[in-house]
Amino acid sequence: MSILVGWVFIVVGILLAVAFIILLERKVLGYIQIRKGPNKVGVSGVIQSISDAIKLFVKEFIFLVGSNYFIYLICPLISLFITLLVWSVVFTGRNVMHFSYGLIFFFCCTVFRVYTLMGRGWSSNSSYALLGSLRGVAQSVSYEVRMLLIILRVVFLTGSYHIIDYKFNQLSVHHLLIVFLITILLLISFVAETNRSPFDFAEGESELVSGFNVEYGRGGFALLFLAEYSRIIFLGVVSVFLLLNFRGLLLIVLFSIRLSFRVIWIRGSFPRYRYDTLIILAWKIYLPLSLGFLIFYMVVGGL
């Protein structure tokens, strides 16, 4: 019962955090584009995201002709479930779960996300959705490989896959100071992994009409974006644990919000890359750099 209650509090907290991150994004983009963001619902639009969620979930559901109903319906649920499940890597304790190999579990969930992405595009029976999912899968695979190599460098320095051990391994010095050269690569990997601009090729509005989720509306659309934004917050929290020794919960939350703000800032500041440029960047530039740094930190960790 205590585990169930703990998970309920975690899920509710994550969903509330997602609502306010969406509000923060709309406000920041409004200021960047010199316009007003949400400012009508509640005090300065503070409950705009909650009202949008209610509006989406109460809309009429329409079945697509020719679609694979089961996969079409279940993929958004699985995507959100995987994103919420992976939070157990961070919230370890007797009231939730204990993961000695938490980062391996995170790697497995990250790879499984590709299958839900492909299912969302294929099940709609739409050429635009299928093309968007194919581009999204290629992008995710390209940047997941590099992201996992970057995280493995920190694993070799610590010698553990338990995320709590990184807190005790940084008592004298932050990992950020040791792996400072690859921190920018890690941030770019997170932006590409979460399908955010300027790497949002699966949702290129000019050529794909919102990509793999073009046929989704109502609650399915809301679930997809809940999964996406909760993943952004999760990657920010994981970055704090891996690279910084913040002992207070408030500092962890503030730094995670700062990383989320930077992701939003990047979206409002840079144009979208060409798709071939992104793939060349991933496989011909970042991958050799990641392998070179990985070998270096393997040697340093062994010494």
C-alpha positions in Angstrom: 0.0 0.0 0.0 2.8 2.4 0.8 4.4 1.8 -2.6 1.1 2.5 -4.3 0.5 5.7 -2.4 4.1 6.8 -3.1 3.5 6.2 -6.9 0.3 8.2 -6.8 2.0 11.2 -5.3 4.9 10.9 -7.9 2.5 10.7 -10.8 0.3 13.6 -9.6 3.5 15.7 -9.0 4.9 15.0 -12.4 1.6 15.9 -14.2 1.3 19.2 -12.3 5.0 19.9 -13.2 4.2 19.2 -16.8 1.3 21.7 -16.7 3.4 24.5 -15.4 6.3 23.7 -17.8 3.9 24.1 -20.7 2.7 27.4 -19.2 6.4 28.5 -18.8 7.1 27.6 -22.5 4.1 29.5 -23.8 5.1 32.5 -21.7 8.7 32.5 -22.7 7.9 32.0 -26.4 5.5 34.9 -26.1 8.2 37.2 -24.7 10.7 36.1 -27.3 8.2 36.8 -30.1 7.2 40.1 -28.5 3.6 39.1 -27.9 1.4 38.1 -24.9 1.3 34.5 -23.9 -1.7 33.0 -21.9 -3.1 35.7 -19.7 -6.8 35.2 -19.4 -7.6 31.9 -17.6 -6.9 32.4 -13.9 -4.4 34.9 -12.5 -2.1 35.8 -15.5 -3.1 32.6 -17.2 -1.8 30.3 -14.4 -4.4 27.6 -15.0 -4.4 27.8 -18.8 -2.7 24.4 -19.1 -5.2 22.7 -16.8 -8.1 24.1 -18.7 -6.6 23.0 -22.0 -6.2 19.4 -20.7 -9.8 19.3 -19.5 -10.9 20.6 -23.0 -9.0 17.9 -24.8 -10.2 15.0 -22.6 -13.9 16.0 -22.8 -13.9 16.3 -26.6 -15.7 13.7 -28.8 -13.6 10.7 -29.8 -13.6 9.8 -33.5 -12.3 6.5 -34.9 -10.2 6.7 -38.1 -11.4 4.7 -41.1 -8.7 2.1 -42.0 -6.6 2.5 -39.0 -5.4 -0.2 -36.6 -7.6 0.7 -33.7 -5.9 -1.2 -31.0 -2.3 0.1 -31.7 -3.7 3.5 -32.5 -5.3 3.7 -29.0 -2.7 2.0 -27.0 0.5 3.7 -28.2 -0.1 7.1 -26.4 -0.9 5.2 -23.2 2.2 3.1 -23.5 4.3 6.2 -24.2 3.1 8.0 -21.1 3.4 4.8 -19.0 7.0 4.3 -20.0 7.8 8.0 -19.3 6.2 7.8 -15.8 7.8 4.4 -15.1 11.3 5.6 -15.8 10.9 8.2 -13.0 11.4 5.3 -10.5 15.1 5.5 -11.3 15.1 8.9 -9.5 12.5 8.3 -6.8 14.3 5.4 -5.1 13.5 4.5 -1.5 11.5 2.0 0.6 8.2 3.6 -0.3 8.7 3.3 -4.1 11.4 1.1 -5.6 15.1 0.3 -5.3 17.1 0.1 -8.5 20.7 -1.1 -8.2 20.9 -0.9 -12.0 18.7 2.1 -12.5 20.6 3.6 -15.5 20.4 0.3 -17.4 16.6 0.4 -16.8 16.6 4.0 -18.1 18.5 2.8 -21.2 16.0 0.0 -21.8 13.0 2.4 -21.5 14.7 4.9 -23.8 15.1 2.3 -26.5 11.6 0.9 -26.2 10.2 4.4 -26.9 11.2 3.9 -30.6 8.6 1.2 -31.0 5.8 3.3 -29.7 6.9 6.1 -32.0 6.8 3.8 -35.0 3.4 2.4 -33.9 1.9 5.8 -33.6 2.8 6.6 -37.2 2.0 3.2 -38.8 -1.4 2.6 -37.0 -2.9 5.8 -38.3 -2.8 4.6 -41.9 -1.7 8.0 -43.1 1.3 8.7 -45.3 2.2 11.9 -43.4 2.1 10.1 -40.1 4.2 7.2 -41.4 6.8 9.4 -42.9 7.0 11.5 -39.7 7.5 8.3 -37.6 10.2 7.0 -39.9 12.1 10.3 -39.6 11.5 10.3 -35.8 12.8 6.7 -35.4 16.0 7.5 -37.4 16.5 10.6 -35.4 15.9 8.9 -32.1 18.3 6.0 -32.9 21.0 8.4 -34.1 21.0 10.5 -30.9 20.2 7.7 -28.4 23.5 6.0 -29.3 25.4 9.2 -28.7 23.5 10.0 -25.5 24.1 6.6 -24.0 27.8 6.8 -24.8 28.0 10.2 -23.0 26.3 8.8 -19.9 28.5 5.7 -19.9 31.5 8.0 -19.4 30.1 9.2 -16.1 29.3 5.5 -15.3 33.0 4.5 -15.8 34.1 7.4 -13.5 31.7 6.3 -10.7 31.6 2.5 -11.2 27.9 2.2 -10.5 24.5 2.2 -12.2 22.6 3.3 -9.1 21.8 7.0 -9.5 22.0 7.7 -5.8 25.7 6.6 -5.8 26.5 9.6 -7.9 25.6 11.9 -5.0 28.2 10.3 -2.8 30.8 10.1 -5.5 30.7 13.9 -6.0 31.4 14.9 -2.4 34.8 16.5 -3.3 34.2 17.6 -6.9 31.3 17.9 -9.3 31.3 15.6 -12.3 30.5 18.7 -14.4 34.0 20.0 -13.8 35.6 16.7 -15.0 33.4 16.1 -18.1 32.8 19.8 -18.9 33.9 19.2 -22.6 31.0 16.8 -23.2 28.3 18.7 -21.3 27.3 20.6 -24.4 27.1 17.4 -26.4 24.8 16.0 -23.6 22.5 19.0 -23.8 22.3 18.8 -27.6 21.5 15.0 -27.2 18.7 15.7 -24.8 17.2 18.3 -27.1 17.3 15.9 -30.1 16.1 13.0 -28.0 13.0 14.8 -26.8 12.2 15.9 -30.4 12.5 19.6 -29.6 13.3 22.4 -32.0 15.6 22.8 -33.9 15.6 19.0 -34.1 11.9 18.4 -34.3 12.0 16.7 -37.7 9.3 14.2 -36.8 6.9 17.2 -36.5 8.2 19.4 -39.3 5.1 21.6 -39.9 6.2 22.8 -43.4 6.5 19.3 -44.9 4.9 16.7 -42.5 1.8 18.6 -41.1 2.7 17.7 -37.5 4.3 14.3 -38.4 3.4 11.1 -36.6 0.7 12.6 -34.4 -1.1 14.3 -37.3 -4.1 12.0 -36.9 -4.3 12.3 -33.1 -6.7 14.6 -31.3 -8.5 14.9 -28.0 -7.1 12.7 -25.2 -4.5 10.9 -27.4 -3.0 14.2 -28.4 -2.9 15.3 -24.7 -1.2 12.0 -23.6 1.5 12.4 -26.3 2.4 15.8 -25.1 2.3 14.8 -21.4 4.8 12.1 -22.2 7.0 14.5 -24.1 7.2 17.2 -21.5 7.5 14.8 -18.6 10.5 13.4 -20.4 12.1 16.8 -20.7 11.7 17.3 -16.9 13.1 13.8 -16.3 16.2 14.4 -18.4 16.8 17.6 -16.6 16.6 15.9 -13.2 18.9 13.0 -14.3 21.4 15.6 -15.5 21.5 17.2 -12.1 22.1 13.8 -10.4 24.8 12.7 -12.9 26.8 16.0 -13.1 26.1 18.0 -9.9 26.1 17.3 -6.2 23.0 19.2 -5.1 21.9 17.8 -1.7 18.8 19.9 -1.3 15.6 19.1 -3.1 15.0 22.8 -3.8 18.3 23.2 -5.7 17.6 20.1 -7.8 14.2 21.5 -8.7 15.6 25.0 -9.6 18.4 23.6 -11.7 15.9 21.3 -13.6 13.7 24.3 -14.3 16.8 26.1 -15.6 17.6 23.3 -18.0 13.9 23.2 -19.1 14.1 27.0 -19.7 17.2 26.6 -21.9 15.4 23.9 -24.0 12.5 26.4 -24.5 15.0 29.2 -25.2 16.7 27.1 -27.9 13.3 26.5 -29.5 12.5 30.2 -29.8 16.0 31.2 -31.0 17.2 28.8 -33.7 15.6 27.7 -37.0 15.0 24.1 -37.9 18.0 22.2 -39.3 17.8 20.2 -42.5 17.2 16.5 -41.9 20.4 15.3 -43.8 22.4 17.9 -41.8 21.2 16.4 -38.5 22.0 12.8 -39.5 25.5 13.8 -40.7 26.0 15.7 -37.5 25.0 12.7 -35.4 27.0 9.9 -37.2 30.0 11.7 -38.7 30.8 14.3 -36.1 29.3 13.6 -32.7 29.7 9.8 -32.7 33.5 9.8 -33.3 33.8 12.5 -30.6 31.7 10.5 -28.2 33.7 7.3 -28.8 37.0 9.2 -28.4 35.9 10.7 -25.1 34.5 7.3 -24.0 37.9 5.6 -24.5 39.6 8.4 -22.6 37.3 8.2 -19.6 37.5 4.4 -19.6 41.2 4.7 -19.1 40.9 7.4 -16.5 38.2 5.4 -14.6 40.5 2.3 -14.7 43.4 4.2 -13.3 
